[in-house]
Amino acid sequence: MQPTDPQFEALLLHLKEARGFDFTGYKRSSLMRRVDRRLSQVGITGYLDYLDFLQVHPDEFTALFNTILINVTGFFRDAEAWDYLRCEVLEPMAAAKDGGPIRVWTAGCASGEEAYTLAMVLAEVLGEEAFRDQVKIYATDVDEEQLNEARHATYGEREVQAVPPELLKRYFEPAGNRFTFRKDLRRSVIFGRNDLVQDAPISRIDLLTCRNTLMYFNAETQSKVLNRLHFALAEGGVLFLGKAEMLLNHGSLFAPVDIKRRVFRRVPRLIQNPGVVFGDPVLPPQPKVTGLDELREEAFAASPVAQLGLTADGLVALTNRQLEKLFGVTSRDIGRPLKDLELSYRPVELRRYVEQSQVERRTLRVSEVEFVRGNRVMHLEVQVSPLNGADGSLLGVDVIFHDVTAARRLQEELSHANQQLEAAYEELQSTNEELETMNEELQSANDELQTMNDQLRISSARLDEANAFFETVLTSLDAGVAVVDMDLNVRMWNRRAEDLWGIRSAEVLGHHFLTLDIGLPFDGVRPVVRAALGPGAVAGEVSVDAVNRRGRPIVVRVACTPLRAVDGSAIGEGAVIVMEPGEPPAPRAAFAGPDLG
């Protein structure tokens, strides 16, 4: 057994006293793993520190419970088991009910998928009208948040993937990319909070599903819960468990119907009525046989068990060879009072049982009698029976000493073997349950990752849309635009800049702007760019003579603005350079010489 951590136990006690959640019956390995996960999420290393954190932040309880209660479920989980349940359990049950009520309880229902799976299967077996008239499905859990989700009965595309298409069409109403279980059938499904460990069970249940819930409890709590589930089921009721749960040690409560699919039937408790007396059988008349006295004496003497006959007043009347062999009482002791023999008090206080048998006129059995004979320890069972005459008078007492040494040894060996087998079964069951718990934790983590991936995909799509819109805006400008970082490396180069200077975006990204091989005279541009990137982050512009990609002279207005935040302040991450071509420069007038006219 895993040693307990006092600090962890103190945390569990606080959860029970503060919020009524009793986790003390849960397996410590998986429970501590889940709590440790929450501690790492909030950045706390010790259980007592986390207890203090809970006292200061009461909203943290919800996050903790959502972490502990994994709530992994699904529609038609283990489809083969559901097929078996329908054909071998529910269809015969419906036929036997013949229109009578059918009561179903799904314990640990989480977000409701299993409850609605039962509703679909029963509606298919009975027909929708009979389902509404006959069936009540009670779905319970300890997690109120999950129960609220289950009551809405609305699921996403991923949750309903396991529902066969024809059933999805028949029993769900689509709303966008969500699916809602039909309201008219939902009235037969009743959700409520129930703690299997503490709360009273629902009674007179025909089918009880409790799938992969028991595996979170330790052996003692499992036994307690199973006794409650046994009480909940009606005579002949069926228990449907998850694939990690075997009921290896509870044969007195549930008998397997199909081990592979984890289907069990309630075993009735056998109560013996006190005071039942069985009369002696009436024997047919026996023919007379001669020589019976000698035959009886020889049969008594040769009996394989040690036997002693006493008269009504306690005198030795009969002995046999086995009695002499064990205790040294022989025919020479016939006529002696029992109280004078060592046998009267060793190996057991025999006189008390002889007197009790005579007074009560019934057979007594004395078990667990040890007798040391030489170096050998024998185990005896002593039977003391009154001997009555034909008229009912007491003739004497018959004492028989049964040697049960071999049987006792076999019983001990069998008990030891059973203990080893039970320990192996429990270890196997515990390992299986632990693996299934870890599988459900992994599935829960995968669901969380899937949700994060969906959110990331949506964010990426929005970012792509924003980038595309931004690219469209830049492309639509008549001016060439370049964005540079603080080191003047080009981060963006729009289509108009490509047309203006004849260099593609891929050729300039990451290169220093002032070293680009374009027809822009950087000596005139450099002061404006440096001013935008300097400490003052001053915007400015300048017009310079340049040469475009076709080799034609043009005038370019270059404006440089520092990158700014929403509030207009410079953020120190670079600048935007706008290069707007204008009219080509006017040709210079030719030199006119003196008019010599």
Disulfide bonds with the S-S distance in Angstrom:
none
